[in-house]
Amino acid sequence: MKPVVLGRLARREILAATSLYETRKPGLGAEFADRIAEALERIRMAPEGYQIIHGDVRRVNLRQFRDWALWFRILPDNTVVVACLSSRMNPQIVKERALGVLPIRPPKP
């Protein structure tokens, strides 16, 4: 089994979503983080078991937080999570962001 690593932007997205859920309800951020850990383990155990969504990028949906997913690529030495995104976003933006074509910019104040 190949190691699963988090890309820099995916790590930031996970931290931002965890913080968002924690501010909504104490403990909910920890639950989100637990679902991320479960999804990472599922990727590690069977990365090829997930459908290719676009190009070579695959997606695993989070349990409990069903509108969120980890988007990942299988590389020769490891598996890289390239994004943690909500399906509530425009689907084309999600695909482009997951492929690294379009970065997600923070909302304007």
C-alpha positions as CSV (number, residue, x, y, z in Angstrom):
1,M,0.0,0.0,0.0
2,K,1.2,3.4,-0.9
3,P,1.3,6.3,1.6
4,V,-1.4,8.9,1.3
5,V,-0.2,12.5,1.6
6,L,-2.1,15.8,1.8
7,G,-1.3,18.5,-0.7
8,R,-0.7,22.0,0.7
9,L,-4.0,23.4,-0.6
10,A,-5.9,20.3,0.5
11,R,-4.5,20.6,4.0
12,R,-5.6,24.3,4.2
13,E,-9.1,23.4,3.0
14,I,-9.4,20.7,5.6
15,L,-8.3,23.0,8.4
16,A,-10.7,25.8,7.2
17,A,-13.6,23.4,7.0
18,T,-12.8,21.9,10.4
19,S,-12.7,25.4,11.9
20,L,-15.9,26.3,10.2
21,Y,-17.8,23.3,11.7
22,E,-16.3,23.8,15.1
23,T,-17.6,27.4,15.2
24,R,-21.0,26.2,14.3
25,K,-21.2,23.6,17.1
26,P,-18.5,22.6,19.5
27,G,-17.2,19.1,18.7
28,L,-18.5,19.2,15.1
29,G,-15.1,20.2,13.8
30,A,-13.6,17.1,15.6
31,E,-16.2,14.9,13.9
32,F,-15.3,16.4,10.5
33,A,-11.6,15.7,11.2
34,D,-12.5,12.1,12.2
35,R,-14.4,11.6,8.9
36,I,-11.4,13.0,7.0
37,A,-9.1,10.5,8.8
38,E,-11.5,7.6,7.8
39,A,-11.6,8.8,4.2
40,L,-7.8,8.9,4.1
41,E,-7.6,5.3,5.5
42,R,-10.1,4.2,2.8
43,I,-8.0,5.8,0.2
44,R,-4.9,4.1,1.6
45,M,-6.5,0.7,1.6
46,A,-7.9,0.8,-1.9
47,P,-7.2,3.9,-4.0
48,E,-8.1,2.2,-7.2
49,G,-11.6,1.4,-5.8
50,Y,-12.8,4.9,-6.4
51,Q,-14.2,6.2,-9.7
52,I,-12.1,8.5,-11.9
53,I,-14.0,11.7,-12.0
54,H,-11.9,13.9,-14.3
55,G,-8.5,13.2,-15.9
56,D,-6.7,11.0,-13.4
57,V,-8.5,12.6,-10.3
58,R,-10.6,10.4,-8.1
59,R,-13.0,11.3,-5.4
60,V,-14.1,9.8,-2.0
61,N,-17.1,11.3,-0.3
62,L,-17.0,11.8,3.4
63,R,-19.4,9.9,5.6
64,Q,-21.7,12.1,7.7
65,F,-20.6,15.2,5.8
66,R,-21.9,14.0,2.5
67,D,-21.5,17.3,0.6
68,W,-17.7,17.1,1.2
69,A,-15.2,14.9,-0.6
70,L,-11.5,14.4,-0.9
71,W,-10.2,14.5,-4.4
72,F,-7.0,12.6,-5.0
73,R,-4.5,11.3,-7.6
74,I,-2.6,8.0,-7.6
75,L,1.0,8.5,-8.4
76,P,3.9,6.0,-8.7
77,D,5.2,6.5,-5.2
78,N,2.2,7.7,-3.3
79,T,-1.4,8.9,-3.4
80,V,-1.8,12.7,-3.1
81,V,-5.0,14.3,-1.9
82,V,-5.2,17.5,-4.0
83,A,-8.4,19.0,-2.6
84,C,-11.1,18.8,0.1
85,L,-14.2,20.4,-1.5
86,S,-17.9,20.8,-1.0
87,S,-20.2,19.6,-3.7
88,R,-22.3,22.8,-3.2
89,M,-19.7,24.5,-5.3
90,N,-20.1,24.8,-9.1
91,P,-19.2,21.4,-10.4
92,Q,-16.9,22.8,-13.1
93,I,-15.0,24.9,-10.5
94,V,-14.6,21.8,-8.4
95,K,-13.1,19.8,-11.3
96,E,-10.8,22.6,-12.3
97,R,-9.7,23.1,-8.7
98,A,-9.2,19.4,-8.1
99,L,-7.0,19.3,-11.2
100,G,-5.0,22.3,-10.0
101,V,-6.2,24.5,-12.9
102,L,-8.2,27.0,-10.8
103,P,-7.2,27.9,-7.2
104,I,-10.0,28.7,-4.8
105,R,-9.7,32.3,-3.7
106,P,-10.9,33.5,-0.3
107,P,-14.1,35.4,-0.4
108,K,-13.7,39.2,-0.6
109,P,-14.5,41.0,2.7
